[in-house]
Amino acid sequence: MSFVVKYDVAVVGGGVSGLLSALALCKEGKKVVLFEKEGQLGGVLRSYNVDGYRVDTGPHIITRLEHGPLKYLMDKYFEVTPIFIPHGRYFVRTKGAVRTFPWNLRDWLSFDLIPPVDRLYLVKTLFSVSYLFDSEQDLNELSVGKLVGDGISPETKRFLDCMCAFMTGGVSMDETPVARFIDAERYKSISEGYLDKLYNVLMKEGGSDQTYPKTGVQSIVDSIVTSIGGGADLKVGEEVESLDVKEKGVEISTNRGNYTAEFVVYSSFASELPKLVGNLPSGYVSSLSKIKRINSMTLWLGLKKKIFPEQGSEIWAESPPYSWVVPTSNYDPYLAPKDKQLVGFAFIFPGEFDVEKEKKKCLGMIYSTMPEIEKNVDFMHVQALVPEKAVWTVGSQFAEVKTPLKRLFLVGTDTEKRSMGVTRASYSVVKLLSALKEDKFIQ
């Protein structure tokens, strides 16, 4: 077997983490090759046309754009940047009403989905969160349920379970770490001062720097690929079959050829890494096997008229299955035929699920919550997806960017806990670049 095609770095996987890694490394002066086994780039960050509508691979809202990791990477490496449209407000819908989501203590006091006594109790609890920023307690092991305690009403527990499910990947507040919410509060605090943090808990709106990319999430992938230009070889439809990580380099075998690289960045599921790399320590392999994926289903409905008037998204929190609802054509009317509306309904599942069975159940919930939708359905499209490669729960397992093999690095949403989606992936790439500089692979 001859390994004659030589690169500085090989990137395995062409999702957003792999693409951002390839872009950054080629801009850092490296000769890069990227392998994607599927017929297109982007992974779960794509848009495509179906029956006159343009759907994303699940609803996406880009978080922390103001001064988060994607903004950092765009400013430093992008030649072309997408156009982002402000997300708008978050709403909570039940069969009885639509309410503005309570981001802070002020809003919680008037949030009438839950009883007044519970509101006061949760305000006290939320206020105490501000004291946990600098706590030495392991907040990854302290659950929201334990922090809140017993004695809350079923309505309040249901709402908190709903919020925790979307923040972590389908689990209740008894399995959701307080660290997940502390992370969000830390981001809102630009400075490290106590008064800044206290102000955010008391007053600040949480989604003010969240956006939707015009023309759909495909525009992010297109911007990355355009920015790469000829700076990297992007090999689509080429599957990596093995990685032989040696002391002085890496040998890569694919279904089309053999390559060598100085080091490799693996951006697919960390739990599947042992299938490609044979010399990983057994303890490390065992830890990777404990990573749990997030499973989701998205129902895209095209509506004959505009039923959702607001630019923003909704959390449907009355009863399971809980849903996150994003009318994407409110951001860009060209995503739907003229005078029609495209809406994505996302559902999170803690494990494997039967798509047809859950589709029927979820449609029933949608129609019972908003009966007007059923008689106005023009189009329906279902997707089963893995939006995050690791669930952030109490005691959950994540991989690290660095591996036991010095020329093998990982990147992706199973190597980083902060935020979610594209933002979590971007955090992992920033962490990767820091590790590569530390190990002298880049300057």
NUTORTOR-624468 format. One record per residue (C-alpha): chain; z, x, y; residue in three letters; residue number from 1. Coordinates in pm, 1 decimal, always signed. Each point is the difference from the previous one (the first is absolute). Layout:
[r "A", [Z, X, Y], "ALA", NUM]
...
This chain:
[r "A", [+0.0, +0.0, +0.0], "MET", 1]
[r "A", [-109.0, +153.4, +330.3], "SER", 2]
[r "A", [+184.2, -60.4, +329.0], "PHE", 3]
[r "A", [-242.1, +110.2, +268.7], "VAL", 4]
[r "A", [+32.5, -245.5, +290.9], "VAL", 5]
[r "A", [+273.1, +142.7, +222.7], "LYS", 6]
[r "A", [+202.8, -172.5, +271.5], "TYR", 7]
[r "A", [+314.4, +73.1, +196.7], "ASP", 8]
[r "A", [+150.3, -339.1, -84.0], "VAL", 9]
[r "A", [-82.5, -289.0, -231.4], "ALA", 10]
[r "A", [+124.8, -349.9, +87.4], "VAL", 11]
[r "A", [+32.1, -243.1, -290.2], "VAL", 12]
[r "A", [-39.3, -362.1, +111.0], "GLY", 13]
[r "A", [-192.8, -155.6, +285.9], "GLY", 14]
[r "A", [+247.8, -255.0, +129.9], "GLY", 15]
[r "A", [+133.3, +26.5, +353.0], "VAL", 16]
[r "A", [+251.4, +274.3, -93.3], "SER", 17]
[r "A", [-268.2, +213.3, -161.8], "GLY", 18]
[r "A", [-249.2, -57.1, +279.3], "LEU", 19]
[r "A", [+252.0, +86.4, +271.6], "LEU", 20]
[r "A", [+95.7, +313.0, -195.4], "SER", 21]
[r "A", [-363.9, +104.9, -36.2], "ALA", 22]
[r "A", [-62.8, -58.5, +371.1], "LEU", 23]
[r "A", [+304.9, +196.0, +113.7], "ALA", 24]
[r "A", [-67.2, +292.0, -234.3], "LEU", 25]
[r "A", [-365.7, +36.0, +87.9], "CYS", 26]
[r "A", [+95.9, -5.0, +369.2], "LYS", 27]
[r "A", [+254.3, +270.6, -82.8], "GLU", 28]
[r "A", [-291.6, +217.1, -115.0], "GLY", 29]
[r "A", [+14.2, -56.7, -375.4], "LYS", 30]
[r "A", [-298.8, -54.5, -228.6], "LYS", 31]
[r "A", [+86.6, -338.9, -152.4], "VAL", 32]
[r "A", [-128.1, -209.3, -287.3], "VAL", 33]
[r "A", [+125.3, -352.7, -66.0], "LEU", 34]
[r "A", [-45.4, -188.1, -328.2], "PHE", 35]
[r "A", [+5.9, -380.5, -17.2], "GLU", 36]
[r "A", [-59.5, -159.0, -339.3], "LYS", 37]
[r "A", [-99.9, -341.0, +139.6], "GLU", 38]
[r "A", [-333.2, -77.3, +159.8], "GLY", 39]
[r "A", [+141.4, -19.3, +352.2], "GLN", 40]
[r "A", [+258.6, +170.4, +218.0], "LEU", 41]
[r "A", [+308.3, -161.8, +147.8], "GLY", 42]
[r "A", [+199.6, -128.2, -297.4], "GLY", 43]
[r "A", [+199.3, -301.5, +121.8], "VAL", 44]
[r "A", [-111.9, +64.9, +357.0], "LEU", 45]
[r "A", [-345.7, -158.0, -7.6], "ARG", 46]
[r "A", [-189.6, -300.8, +132.4], "SER", 47]
[r "A", [-292.9, -175.6, -164.4], "TYR", 48]
[r "A", [-213.9, -311.9, +41.1], "ASN", 49]
[r "A", [+35.0, -312.0, -214.7], "VAL", 50]
[r "A", [-191.6, -323.2, +70.5], "ASP", 51]
[r "A", [-31.3, +61.5, +372.2], "GLY", 52]
[r "A", [+360.6, +116.8, +46.2], "TYR", 53]
[r "A", [+123.0, +358.5, +33.4], "ARG", 54]
[r "A", [+325.1, +52.1, -188.9], "VAL", 55]
[r "A", [+232.4, +300.1, -9.8], "ASP", 56]
[r "A", [+162.7, +125.7, -318.5], "THR", 57]
[r "A", [+310.9, -199.9, +78.4], "GLY", 58]
[r "A", [+127.4, -73.9, +351.7], "PRO", 59]
[r "A", [+76.7, +314.5, +200.2], "HIS", 60]
[r "A", [+182.0, +38.4, +328.4], "ILE", 61]
[r "A", [+25.3, +358.8, +121.7], "ILE", 62]
[r "A", [+360.9, +74.1, +96.5], "THR", 63]
[r "A", [+154.3, +268.5, +222.7], "ARG", 64]
[r "A", [-328.3, +71.8, +174.1], "LEU", 65]
[r "A", [+158.9, +83.9, +334.9], "GLU", 66]
[r "A", [+151.8, +334.6, -102.8], "HIS", 67]
[r "A", [-6.0, -5.2, -379.4], "GLY", 68]
[r "A", [-174.1, +221.6, -257.3], "PRO", 69]
[r "A", [-345.4, -160.1, +10.7], "LEU", 70]
[r "A", [-11.9, +45.1, +377.7], "LYS", 71]
[r "A", [+94.4, +366.2, -48.5], "TYR", 72]
[r "A", [-276.9, +53.7, -257.0], "LEU", 73]
[r "A", [-259.2, -186.4, +208.6], "MET", 74]
[r "A", [+81.4, +199.7, +312.2], "ASP", 75]
[r "A", [-20.2, +329.9, -186.3], "LYS", 76]
[r "A", [-286.2, -46.8, -246.8], "TYR", 77]
[r "A", [-215.7, -308.5, +66.7], "PHE", 78]
[r "A", [-338.6, +35.4, +168.9], "GLU", 79]
[r "A", [-36.7, -379.4, +7.5], "VAL", 80]
[r "A", [+291.7, -243.4, +15.4], "THR", 81]
[r "A", [+7.0, -370.6, -89.7], "PRO", 82]
[r "A", [+54.6, -273.3, +255.0], "ILE", 83]
[r "A", [+339.9, -159.2, -50.1], "PHE", 84]
[r "A", [+98.8, -348.9, +113.1], "ILE", 85]
[r "A", [+367.5, -83.8, +68.8], "PRO", 86]
[r "A", [+155.1, -189.0, -289.1], "HIS", 87]
[r "A", [+179.5, -261.3, +204.9], "GLY", 88]
[r "A", [+319.1, -169.2, -108.8], "ARG", 89]
[r "A", [+150.3, -57.8, -343.2], "TYR", 90]
[r "A", [+91.6, -354.8, -96.7], "PHE", 91]
[r "A", [+207.2, -154.7, -277.2], "VAL", 92]
[r "A", [-143.0, -321.5, -145.8], "ARG", 93]
[r "A", [+167.1, -265.4, -211.5], "THR", 94]
[r "A", [-120.9, -352.7, -73.4], "LYS", 95]
[r "A", [+202.5, -120.3, +294.2], "GLY", 96]
[r "A", [-80.4, +244.6, +278.8], "ALA", 97]
[r "A", [-141.7, +330.1, +124.4], "VAL", 98]
[r "A", [+245.5, +238.9, +161.7], "ARG", 99]
[r "A", [-34.2, +335.6, +171.8], "THR", 100]
[r "A", [+131.5, +278.6, -222.8], "PHE", 101]
[r "A", [+345.3, +131.8, +107.9], "PRO", 102]
[r "A", [-37.6, +371.5, +70.3], "TRP", 103]
[r "A", [+332.8, +57.1, +172.4], "ASN", 104]
[r "A", [+349.8, -134.4, +56.2], "LEU", 105]
[r "A", [-110.1, -220.5, +286.8], "ARG", 106]
[r "A", [-261.8, -171.7, -217.7], "ASP", 107]
[r "A", [+232.9, -38.7, -297.2], "TRP", 108]
[r "A", [+238.5, -206.0, +210.6], "LEU", 109]
[r "A", [-265.6, -271.5, +45.1], "SER", 110]
[r "A", [-170.1, +25.2, -341.1], "PHE", 111]
[r "A", [+65.7, -350.6, -132.6], "ASP", 112]
[r "A", [-152.9, +48.5, -346.1], "LEU", 113]
[r "A", [+346.6, +105.9, -111.4], "ILE", 114]
[r "A", [+337.1, -164.8, +78.6], "PRO", 115]
[r "A", [+186.1, +94.1, +323.0], "PRO", 116]
[r "A", [+295.7, +151.9, -186.0], "VAL", 117]
[r "A", [-233.2, +229.8, -193.1], "ASP", 118]
[r "A", [-181.3, +95.7, +318.3], "ARG", 119]
[r "A", [+322.8, +123.4, +156.9], "LEU", 120]
[r "A", [+88.8, +184.6, -318.4], "TYR", 121]
[r "A", [-341.1, +168.0, -19.6], "LEU", 122]
[r "A", [+15.5, +95.7, +367.6], "VAL", 123]
[r "A", [+325.4, +178.0, -74.6], "LYS", 124]
[r "A", [-159.9, +169.3, -300.7], "THR", 125]
[r "A", [-311.8, +99.2, +193.0], "LEU", 126]
[r "A", [+212.8, +140.7, +279.3], "PHE", 127]
[r "A", [+186.0, +214.2, -253.7], "SER", 128]
[r "A", [-334.4, +147.8, -111.1], "VAL", 129]
[r "A", [-8.3, +197.5, +324.2], "SER", 130]
[r "A", [+305.5, +192.4, -120.5], "TYR", 131]
[r "A", [-171.3, +102.2, -322.2], "LEU", 132]
[r "A", [-266.2, +223.8, +157.6], "PHE", 133]
[r "A", [+214.4, +309.3, -22.1], "ASP", 134]
[r "A", [+205.7, -111.2, -298.1], "SER", 135]
[r "A", [+50.6, +242.4, -286.1], "GLU", 136]
[r "A", [-10.6, -291.3, -244.6], "GLN", 137]
[r "A", [-302.3, -2.1, -232.4], "ASP", 138]
[r "A", [-185.4, -299.5, +140.7], "LEU", 139]
[r "A", [-258.3, +19.6, -277.8], "ASN", 140]
[r "A", [+276.9, -107.3, -237.8], "GLU", 141]
[r "A", [+157.1, -266.2, +223.9], "LEU", 142]
[r "A", [-179.4, -331.4, -43.4], "SER", 143]
[r "A", [-57.7, -259.9, +270.6], "VAL", 144]
[r "A", [+177.3, -249.1, -225.3], "GLY", 145]
[r "A", [+309.7, +216.1, -17.7], "LYS", 146]
[r "A", [-4.9, +58.7, +376.5], "LEU", 147]
[r "A", [-32.6, -372.1, +75.5], "VAL", 148]
[r "A", [+249.6, -101.0, -268.6], "GLY", 149]
[r "A", [+74.8, -340.5, -149.4], "ASP", 150]
[r "A", [+45.9, -329.2, +172.2], "GLY", 151]
[r "A", [-339.5, -55.5, +160.7], "ILE", 152]
[r "A", [-185.0, -326.1, -55.0], "SER", 153]
[r "A", [-289.5, -42.7, -247.6], "PRO", 154]
[r "A", [-239.4, -37.6, +297.2], "GLU", 155]
[r "A", [+107.0, +333.6, +145.0], "THR", 156]
[r "A", [-12.5, +177.4, -334.9], "LYS", 157]
[r "A", [-350.5, -135.1, -62.1], "ARG", 158]
[r "A", [-122.6, +126.1, +337.3], "PHE", 159]
[r "A", [+156.6, +344.5, -48.3], "LEU", 160]
[r "A", [-146.8, +21.9, -350.9], "ASP", 161]
[r "A", [-340.2, -86.3, +144.8], "CYS", 162]
[r "A", [+23.6, +272.7, +263.6], "MET", 163]
[r "A", [+121.5, +256.3, -251.2], "CYS", 164]
[r "A", [-283.6, -85.8, -237.7], "ALA", 165]
[r "A", [-261.3, +86.9, +261.9], "PHE", 166]
[r "A", [+187.0, +307.1, +125.1], "MET", 167]
[r "A", [+40.0, +156.2, -342.8], "THR", 168]
[r "A", [-244.4, -144.5, -250.5], "GLY", 169]
[r "A", [+124.0, -323.5, -149.0], "GLY", 170]
[r "A", [+374.1, +44.2, -54.8], "VAL", 171]
[r "A", [+301.5, -188.3, +133.2], "SER", 172]
[r "A", [+252.7, +116.0, +258.1], "MET", 173]
[r "A", [+228.8, +111.5, -283.3], "ASP", 174]
[r "A", [-256.4, +269.3, -88.2], "GLU", 175]
[r "A", [-119.7, +85.6, +351.8], "THR", 176]
[r "A", [+156.4, +311.5, +156.5], "PRO", 177]
[r "A", [+141.7, -17.7, +350.6], "VAL", 178]
[r "A", [-196.5, +321.3, +59.5], "ALA", 179]
[r "A", [-322.0, -204.1, +7.3], "ARG", 180]
[r "A", [+117.9, -186.6, +309.5], "PHE", 181]
[r "A", [+163.6, +303.2, +159.6], "ILE", 182]
[r "A", [-339.2, +171.2, -22.9], "ASP", 183]
[r "A", [-155.3, -276.6, +210.2], "ALA", 184]
[r "A", [+275.4, +23.8, +260.8], "GLU", 185]
[r "A", [-31.4, +378.7, +15.4], "ARG", 186]
[r "A", [-368.7, -29.1, +77.5], "TYR", 187]
[r "A", [+65.3, -243.2, +285.5], "LYS", 188]
[r "A", [+231.5, +258.1, +159.0], "SER", 189]
[r "A", [-221.2, +253.8, +174.8], "ILE", 190]
[r "A", [+303.6, +203.6, +101.7], "SER", 191]
[r "A", [+304.7, +80.5, -208.1], "GLU", 192]
[r "A", [+251.1, -141.1, +245.3], "GLY", 193]
[r "A", [+250.5, -258.7, -116.5], "TYR", 194]
[r "A", [-77.5, -231.2, +293.3], "LEU", 195]
[r "A", [-369.3, +6.5, -91.3], "ASP", 196]
[r "A", [+78.6, -101.8, -354.2], "LYS", 197]
[r "A", [+239.1, -269.2, +113.4], "LEU", 198]
[r "A", [-259.4, -142.4, +239.5], "TYR", 199]
[r "A", [-253.3, -25.7, -282.9], "ASN", 200]
[r "A", [+241.0, -191.4, -220.0], "VAL", 201]
[r "A", [+90.0, -231.1, +287.6], "LEU", 202]
[r "A", [-327.4, -61.7, +178.9], "MET", 203]
[r "A", [-317.1, +176.8, -110.3], "LYS", 204]
[r "A", [-294.3, -184.9, -155.7], "GLU", 205]
[r "A", [-82.4, +158.4, -333.9], "GLY", 206]
[r "A", [-375.0, -48.7, -35.4], "GLY", 207]
[r "A", [-119.0, +101.0, +343.7], "SER", 208]
[r "A", [-196.3, +303.6, -122.5], "ASP", 209]
[r "A", [-165.4, -165.9, -298.5], "GLN", 210]
[r "A", [-374.5, -57.6, -6.4], "THR", 211]
[r "A", [-300.3, -120.2, -197.7], "TYR", 212]
[r "A", [-318.4, +211.6, -10.0], "PRO", 213]
[r "A", [-305.4, -176.8, +142.0], "LYS", 214]
[r "A", [-266.4, -81.3, -265.8], "THR", 215]
[r "A", [+263.4, +42.9, -273.4], "GLY", 216]
[r "A", [+182.0, +288.0, -163.2], "VAL", 217]
[r "A", [-329.8, +152.4, -112.8], "GLN", 218]
[r "A", [-30.9, +130.2, +355.3], "SER", 219]
[r "A", [+288.3, +241.2, -66.2], "ILE", 220]
[r "A", [-171.2, +140.3, -308.8], "VAL", 221]
[r "A", [-331.7, +20.7, +184.5], "ASP", 222]
[r "A", [+165.7, +187.9, +287.2], "SER", 223]
[r "A", [+153.4, +252.1, -240.9], "ILE", 224]
[r "A", [-327.8, +56.1, -185.8], "VAL", 225]
[r "A", [-193.4, +34.2, +326.8], "THR", 226]
[r "A", [+259.6, +246.9, +128.4], "SER", 227]
[r "A", [-31.7, +204.5, -319.3], "ILE", 228]
[r "A", [-376.7, +13.2, +45.0], "GLY", 229]
[r "A", [-127.2, +293.5, -203.0], "GLY", 230]
[r "A", [+336.3, +170.9, +1.2], "GLY", 231]
[r "A", [+84.8, -102.0, -355.5], "ALA", 232]
[r "A", [-188.8, -94.5, -316.3], "ASP", 233]
[r "A", [+84.9, -360.8, -83.8], "LEU", 234]
[r "A", [-91.7, -62.3, -362.6], "LYS", 235]
[r "A", [-0.1, -373.0, -75.0], "VAL", 236]
[r "A", [-20.0, -120.9, -359.1], "GLY", 237]
[r "A", [+130.0, +333.0, -132.1], "GLU", 238]
[r "A", [+320.2, -18.3, -204.9], "GLU", 239]
[r "A", [+233.9, +292.8, -45.1], "VAL", 240]
[r "A", [+77.6, +46.1, -369.3], "GLU", 241]
[r "A", [+236.9, +297.8, +14.9], "SER", 242]
[r "A", [+174.5, +236.1, +241.0], "LEU", 243]
[r "A", [+92.8, +346.3, -125.7], "ASP", 244]
[r "A", [+245.4, +130.6, +258.0], "VAL", 245]
[r "A", [+32.9, +376.6, -37.9], "LYS", 246]
[r "A", [+183.2, +275.4, +182.8], "GLU", 247]
[r "A", [-300.4, +97.0, +213.2], "LYS", 248]
[r "A", [-199.5, -322.4, +24.9], "GLY", 249]
[r "A", [-90.2, -336.7, -146.5], "VAL", 250]
[r "A", [-281.6, -90.0, -238.3], "GLU", 251]
[r "A", [-127.3, -357.2, +30.5], "ILE", 252]
[r "A", [-205.5, -173.9, -268.1], "SER", 253]
[r "A", [-176.1, -326.7, +79.6], "THR", 254]
[r "A", [-244.1, -227.2, -179.5], "ASN", 255]
[r "A", [-280.0, +179.6, +188.7], "ARG", 256]
[r "A", [+99.9, +363.5, +28.0], "GLY", 257]
[r "A", [+259.0, +273.9, +36.3], "ASN", 258]
[r "A", [+150.5, +140.7, +318.2], "TYR", 259]
[r "A", [+261.6, +245.4, +122.7], "THR", 260]
[r "A", [+230.4, -24.0, +300.0], "ALA", 261]
[r "A", [+279.5, +195.7, +161.4], "GLU", 262]
[r "A", [+222.5, -307.4, -21.3], "PHE", 263]
[r "A", [-27.2, -371.1, -76.7], "VAL", 264]
[r "A", [+125.5, -311.4, +179.5], "VAL", 265]
[r "A", [+49.8, -293.1, -237.7], "TYR", 266]
[r "A", [-3.2, -338.9, +175.1], "SER", 267]
[r "A", [-16.7, -243.0, -290.9], "SER", 268]
[r "A", [+300.7, -151.7, -182.2], "PHE", 269]
[r "A", [+261.6, +273.7, -45.7], "ALA", 270]
[r "A", [+111.4, -168.2, -322.7], "SER", 271]
[r "A", [-344.7, +72.9, -147.0], "GLU", 272]
[r "A", [-3.0, +369.1, +94.3], "LEU", 273]
[r "A", [+110.9, +116.5, -349.8], "PRO", 274]
[r "A", [-326.6, -140.4, -140.0], "LYS", 275]
[r "A", [-186.9, +269.5, +193.3], "LEU", 276]
[r "A", [+245.4, +290.5, +11.2], "VAL", 277]
[r "A", [+127.7, +128.2, -330.8], "GLY", 278]
[r "A", [+254.4, +259.5, +110.2], "ASN", 279]
[r "A", [+243.2, -213.7, +202.3], "LEU", 280]
[r "A", [+371.4, +41.4, -86.8], "PRO", 281]
[r "A", [+128.9, -281.2, -224.3], "SER", 282]
[r "A", [+275.5, -97.3, +243.1], "GLY", 283]
[r "A", [-253.9, -37.5, +278.8], "TYR", 284]
[r "A", [-224.3, -214.6, -220.3], "VAL", 285]
[r "A", [+298.4, -220.9, -79.9], "SER", 286]
[r "A", [+80.3, -49.3, +369.0], "SER", 287]
[r "A", [-359.4, -96.6, +79.8], "LEU", 288]
[r "A", [+5.3, -262.4, -275.8], "SER", 289]
[r "A", [+283.3, -182.9, +182.3], "LYS", 290]
[r "A", [-210.4, -77.0, +308.4], "ILE", 291]
[r "A", [-63.2, -376.2, +23.6], "LYS", 292]
[r "A", [-309.4, -140.9, +166.8], "ARG", 293]
[r "A", [-24.9, -299.8, +229.9], "ILE", 294]
[r "A", [-223.9, -277.3, -130.8], "ASN", 295]
[r "A", [-158.6, -260.5, +223.6], "SER", 296]
[r "A", [-252.7, -279.1, +11.4], "MET", 297]
[r "A", [-196.6, -106.1, +305.9], "THR", 298]
[r "A", [-164.7, -338.4, +34.1], "LEU", 299]
[r "A", [-267.3, +1.5, +268.0], "TRP", 300]
[r "A", [-81.1, -347.3, +127.9], "LEU", 301]
[r "A", [-288.5, -79.8, +229.8], "GLY", 302]
[r "A", [+80.3, -312.2, +199.5], "LEU", 303]
[r "A", [-247.8, -244.8, +147.7], "LYS", 304]
[r "A", [+185.5, +6.4, +330.4], "LYS", 305]
[r "A", [+263.1, +204.8, +179.3], "LYS", 306]
[r "A", [+333.4, -116.5, -136.4], "ILE", 307]
[r "A", [+205.6, +305.9, +100.0], "PHE", 308]
[r "A", [-20.2, +19.0, +381.9], "PRO", 309]
[r "A", [+216.5, +306.6, +69.1], "GLU", 310]
[r "A", [-99.9, +365.9, -8.6], "GLN", 311]
[r "A", [+269.9, +137.6, -227.3], "GLY", 312]
[r "A", [+121.8, -47.0, -356.1], "SER", 313]
[r "A", [+238.7, -230.1, -179.9], "GLU", 314]
[r "A", [+268.3, +40.0, -264.3], "ILE", 315]
[r "A", [+27.3, -304.1, -224.9], "TRP", 316]
[r "A", [+364.0, +10.5, -101.3], "ALA", 317]
[r "A", [+103.1, -342.7, -123.6], "GLU", 318]
[r "A", [-14.3, +67.0, -373.2], "SER", 319]
[r "A", [-160.4, +241.2, -247.1], "PRO", 320]
[r "A", [-273.1, +106.0, -26.6], "PRO", 321]
[r "A", [+47.8, +135.0, +353.3], "TYR", 322]
[r "A", [-316.2, +79.8, +192.7], "SER", 323]
[r "A", [-116.4, +214.3, +290.7], "TRP", 324]
[r "A", [-283.2, -177.5, +179.1], "VAL", 325]
[r "A", [-252.0, +178.4, +224.4], "VAL", 326]
[r "A", [-288.9, -189.8, +169.2], "PRO", 327]
[r "A", [-222.3, +306.8, +39.9], "THR", 328]
[r "A", [-285.4, -182.4, +173.7], "SER", 329]
[r "A", [+239.1, -66.6, +289.8], "ASN", 330]
[r "A", [-32.9, +374.1, +73.8], "TYR", 331]
[r "A", [-374.5, +15.4, -60.1], "ASP", 332]
[r "A", [-194.7, -329.1, -24.2], "PRO", 333]
[r "A", [-291.5, +180.2, -168.1], "TYR", 334]
[r "A", [+207.1, +28.3, -319.6], "LEU", 335]
[r "A", [-76.6, -368.0, -64.5], "ALA", 336]
[r "A", [-305.0, -223.3, +54.7], "PRO", 337]
[r "A", [-21.7, -169.2, +337.2], "LYS", 338]
[r "A", [+275.5, -256.6, +69.5], "ASP", 339]
[r "A", [+179.0, +81.6, -326.2], "LYS", 340]
[r "A", [+318.2, +194.8, -67.3], "GLN", 341]
[r "A", [+87.7, +269.1, -256.2], "LEU", 342]
[r "A", [+363.2, +20.2, -113.0], "VAL", 343]
[r "A", [+162.7, +237.3, -248.8], "GLY", 344]
[r "A", [+305.9, -116.8, -196.8], "PHE", 345]
[r "A", [+179.8, +296.1, -162.6], "ALA", 346]
[r "A", [+255.9, -38.2, -279.1], "PHE", 347]
[r "A", [+219.1, +279.1, -142.7], "ILE", 348]
[r "A", [+101.1, +12.1, -367.5], "PHE", 349]
[r "A", [+272.6, +225.1, -147.1], "PRO", 350]
[r "A", [-204.2, +68.2, -316.3], "GLY", 351]
[r "A", [-318.5, -86.5, -183.8], "GLU", 352]
[r "A", [-126.1, -356.5, +49.5], "PHE", 353]
[r "A", [-262.8, -245.3, -121.4], "ASP", 354]
[r "A", [-251.7, -30.3, +283.9], "VAL", 355]
[r "A", [-131.7, -347.1, -87.1], "GLU", 356]
[r "A", [+347.1, -142.5, -59.2], "LYS", 357]
[r "A", [+138.4, +140.7, +325.3], "GLU", 358]
[r "A", [-311.4, -101.0, +192.2], "LYS", 359]
[r "A", [+55.4, -362.5, -98.8], "LYS", 360]
[r "A", [+369.6, +17.5, +87.7], "LYS", 361]
[r "A", [-65.2, +167.7, +336.4], "CYS", 362]
[r "A", [-272.2, -247.0, +95.5], "LEU", 363]
[r "A", [+242.4, -282.5, -72.4], "GLY", 364]
[r "A", [+254.2, +160.8, +232.3], "MET", 365]
[r "A", [-260.6, +46.5, +274.5], "ILE", 366]
[r "A", [-120.7, -358.9, -19.0], "TYR", 367]
[r "A", [+351.1, -146.1, -8.2], "SER", 368]
[r "A", [+107.1, +209.0, +300.3], "THR", 369]
[r "A", [-310.8, -81.3, +207.5], "MET", 370]
[r "A", [-185.3, -302.3, -150.6], "PRO", 371]
[r "A", [-273.9, +34.2, +261.4], "GLU", 372]
[r "A", [-121.1, +319.5, -167.8], "ILE", 373]
[r "A", [-98.2, -163.6, -332.0], "GLU", 374]
[r "A", [-257.1, -231.7, +154.5], "LYS", 375]
[r "A", [-149.0, +279.0, +212.7], "ASN", 376]
[r "A", [-59.9, +273.5, -259.7], "VAL", 377]
[r "A", [-355.3, +133.0, +28.5], "ASP", 378]
[r "A", [+43.9, +325.7, -194.1], "PHE", 379]
[r "A", [+246.5, +157.8, -244.0], "MET", 380]
[r "A", [+28.2, +356.8, -125.8], "HIS", 381]
[r "A", [+284.0, +155.4, -203.2], "VAL", 382]
[r "A", [+103.2, +366.8, -25.9], "GLN", 383]
[r "A", [+257.6, +166.3, -226.2], "ALA", 384]
[r "A", [+110.0, +324.9, +165.9], "LEU", 385]
[r "A", [+253.4, +283.3, +1.7], "VAL", 386]
[r "A", [+67.2, +33.1, +375.5], "PRO", 387]
[r "A", [+275.5, +261.5, -41.5], "GLU", 388]
[r "A", [+27.9, +255.7, -279.1], "LYS", 389]
[r "A", [+381.3, -5.0, +2.3], "ALA", 390]
[r "A", [+267.9, -263.6, +61.3], "VAL", 391]
[r "A", [+284.4, +94.1, +235.0], "TRP", 392]
[r "A", [+308.1, -153.9, -162.5], "THR", 393]
[r "A", [+356.0, +112.0, -68.3], "VAL", 394]
[r "A", [-27.9, +288.0, -243.5], "GLY", 395]
[r "A", [-380.4, +4.8, +9.5], "SER", 396]
[r "A", [-196.1, +313.2, -83.1], "GLN", 397]
[r "A", [-252.7, +168.7, +230.0], "PHE", 398]
[r "A", [-196.5, +318.6, -51.3], "ALA", 399]
[r "A", [+9.6, +294.2, +240.1], "GLU", 400]
[r "A", [-297.0, +160.0, +174.1], "VAL", 401]
[r "A", [+83.7, +331.7, -165.5], "LYS", 402]
[r "A", [-14.7, +20.1, -379.8], "THR", 403]
[r "A", [+140.5, +257.8, -245.3], "PRO", 404]
[r "A", [-345.3, +165.9, +3.1], "LEU", 405]
[r "A", [-51.8, +194.0, +322.5], "LYS", 406]
[r "A", [-373.2, -81.2, +32.4], "ARG", 407]
[r "A", [+36.9, -372.7, -66.9], "LEU", 408]
[r "A", [+99.9, -243.8, +275.5], "PHE", 409]
[r "A", [+34.7, -377.2, +6.6], "LEU", 410]
[r "A", [-73.8, -245.0, +278.8], "VAL", 411]
[r "A", [+11.3, -379.0, +28.6], "GLY", 412]
[r "A", [+232.8, -298.9, +21.4], "THR", 413]
[r "A", [+200.0, +114.6, -303.7], "ASP", 414]
[r "A", [+101.7, +321.6, +179.1], "THR", 415]
[r "A", [+136.1, -160.3, +318.9], "GLU", 416]
[r "A", [+245.3, -285.4, +63.6], "LYS", 417]
[r "A", [-44.9, -67.0, +371.0], "ARG", 418]
[r "A", [-180.0, -315.4, +111.7], "SER", 419]
[r "A", [-280.7, -141.5, -217.5], "MET", 420]
[r "A", [-374.9, -2.3, -60.3], "GLY", 421]
[r "A", [-221.2, +223.2, +213.0], "VAL", 422]
[r "A", [+299.5, +118.2, +201.5], "THR", 423]
[r "A", [+191.2, +110.3, -310.6], "ARG", 424]
[r "A", [-312.3, +177.6, -125.1], "ALA", 425]
[r "A", [-35.4, +173.4, +337.4], "SER", 426]
[r "A", [+362.4, +115.6, -8.1], "TYR", 427]
[r "A", [-69.6, +157.3, -339.4], "SER", 428]
[r "A", [-300.0, +191.5, +136.6], "VAL", 429]
[r "A", [+205.1, +136.0, +290.1], "VAL", 430]
[r "A", [+263.3, +107.0, -253.2], "LYS", 431]
[r "A", [-272.6, +162.5, -213.2], "LEU", 432]
[r "A", [-129.5, +203.0, +293.8], "LEU", 433]
[r "A", [+351.9, +120.0, +74.7], "SER", 434]
[r "A", [+46.0, +109.9, -363.5], "ALA", 435]
[r "A", [-334.3, +183.1, -2.3], "LEU", 436]
[r "A", [+94.4, +188.0, +316.4], "LYS", 437]
[r "A", [+337.3, +88.2, -146.1], "GLU", 438]
[r "A", [-169.3, +141.9, -310.3], "ASP", 439]
[r "A", [-260.2, +187.3, +209.7], "LYS", 440]
[r "A", [-302.7, -192.5, -133.3], "PHE", 441]
[r "A", [-92.4, -97.2, +355.9], "ILE", 442]
[r "A", [+95.5, +149.3, +335.9], "GLN", 443]
